[in-house]
Amino acid sequence: MIPSDADWARAALGEPSRADAVFGALSDRTRRTLLAAIAAGPAATATELAADLPISRQAVLKHLNALADAGLLERERAGREVRYRVTPAPLSDAVSWMTDVGEQWDERLAALGRQLRGERTAGG
């Protein structure tokens, strides 16, 4: 079933979802770079990550906090260090959202194709 404009409006005005937080966090290239760097290894500190970037450790920390707030990173304190590890579960919410939207567009395009070919749709 294709959502109506009213359905889209209600969804847009509702409470932010975990997928919203993920998309917000991943909208920044530096955050995507940090997430990829952390995913490539077992865990990393802000200092280790800042060494490979042209931004300060404080800026890296702000980005790491945004990723952690979205649920994409887990913080683990070991003495004075805080190590960051990827938690991939929230990404599945974003993937599910993209899959749903893709299916809706597939349905819309198929209906348009049928209409252009002069075929009748079920119930219409």
C-alpha positions as CSV (number, residue, x, y, z in Angstrom):
1,M,0.0,0.0,0.0
2,I,1.3,3.4,-0.9
3,P,1.1,6.0,1.9
4,S,-1.1,9.0,1.3
5,D,0.2,12.6,1.7
6,A,-1.5,12.7,5.1
7,D,0.4,9.6,6.2
8,W,3.7,11.3,5.1
9,A,2.7,14.4,7.0
10,R,1.9,12.5,10.2
11,A,5.2,10.6,9.9
12,A,7.1,13.9,9.4
13,L,5.5,15.5,12.5
14,G,5.9,12.5,14.8
15,E,8.6,11.7,17.3
16,P,12.1,11.3,15.8
17,S,13.0,7.7,15.3
18,R,16.3,5.9,15.9
19,A,16.7,6.0,12.1
20,D,16.4,9.8,12.2
21,A,19.2,10.0,14.7
22,V,21.4,7.7,12.5
23,F,20.8,9.7,9.4
24,G,21.5,12.9,11.3
25,A,24.7,11.6,12.7
26,L,25.8,10.2,9.3
27,S,25.0,13.4,7.4
28,D,28.5,14.7,8.3
29,R,31.5,13.5,6.3
30,T,33.8,13.7,9.3
31,R,31.5,11.5,11.4
32,R,31.3,8.9,8.5
33,T,35.1,9.0,8.4
34,L,35.4,8.4,12.1
35,L,32.8,5.6,12.1
36,A,34.7,3.9,9.3
37,A,38.0,4.2,11.1
38,I,36.6,2.8,14.3
39,A,34.9,0.0,12.4
40,A,38.2,-1.0,10.8
41,G,39.7,-1.8,14.2
42,P,38.6,-3.2,17.5
43,A,38.3,0.2,19.2
44,A,39.9,3.6,19.3
45,T,40.4,6.7,21.4
46,A,39.7,10.3,20.4
47,T,43.5,10.9,20.6
48,E,44.3,8.0,18.2
49,L,41.6,9.2,15.8
50,A,42.6,12.8,15.9
51,A,46.2,11.9,14.9
52,D,44.9,10.9,11.4
53,L,42.6,13.9,10.9
54,P,43.2,17.6,10.2
55,I,41.0,18.6,13.1
56,S,41.6,19.0,16.9
57,R,41.0,16.2,19.4
58,Q,38.2,18.4,20.9
59,A,36.5,18.5,17.5
60,V,36.9,14.7,17.2
61,L,35.2,14.3,20.6
62,K,32.2,16.4,19.5
63,H,31.8,14.2,16.5
64,L,32.2,11.0,18.6
65,N,29.6,12.2,21.0
66,A,27.1,12.8,18.1
67,L,27.7,9.3,16.9
68,A,27.4,7.9,20.4
69,D,24.2,9.8,21.0
70,A,22.7,8.3,17.8
71,G,23.6,4.9,19.2
72,L,26.3,4.1,16.6
73,L,29.2,4.0,19.1
74,E,29.6,2.5,22.6
75,R,32.0,4.2,25.0
76,E,34.2,2.1,27.3
77,R,36.3,3.7,29.9
78,A,39.7,2.1,30.6
79,G,41.5,4.2,33.3
80,R,41.9,7.7,31.9
81,E,41.1,6.6,28.3
82,V,37.7,6.3,26.7
83,R,37.7,3.8,23.9
84,Y,35.0,3.9,21.2
85,R,33.5,0.8,19.6
86,V,30.9,0.6,16.8
87,T,27.4,-0.7,17.6
88,P,25.9,-1.5,14.2
89,A,22.3,-2.3,15.4
90,P,21.0,1.3,14.8
91,L,22.2,1.0,11.2
92,S,19.6,-1.7,10.6
93,D,16.8,0.8,11.4
94,A,18.2,3.1,8.7
95,V,18.5,0.3,6.2
96,S,14.9,-0.8,7.0
97,W,13.7,2.7,6.4
98,M,15.5,2.8,3.0
99,T,14.2,-0.6,2.1
100,D,10.6,0.5,2.9
101,V,11.0,3.7,0.8
102,G,12.5,1.8,-2.0
103,E,9.6,-0.7,-2.0
104,Q,7.1,2.2,-2.1
105,W,8.9,3.8,-5.1
106,D,9.0,0.4,-6.8
107,E,5.2,0.2,-6.3
108,R,4.6,3.7,-7.6
109,L,6.8,3.3,-10.6
110,A,5.1,-0.1,-11.5
111,A,1.7,1.6,-11.2
112,L,2.9,4.5,-13.4
113,G,4.3,1.9,-16.0
114,R,0.9,0.1,-16.0
115,Q,-0.9,3.4,-16.5
116,L,1.4,4.4,-19.3
117,R,0.8,1.1,-21.0
118,G,-3.0,1.5,-20.6
119,E,-3.4,-1.4,-18.2
120,R,-6.0,-1.3,-15.5
121,T,-4.9,-1.7,-11.8
122,A,-6.7,-3.9,-9.3
123,G,-9.7,-2.0,-8.0
124,G,-9.4,0.8,-10.5
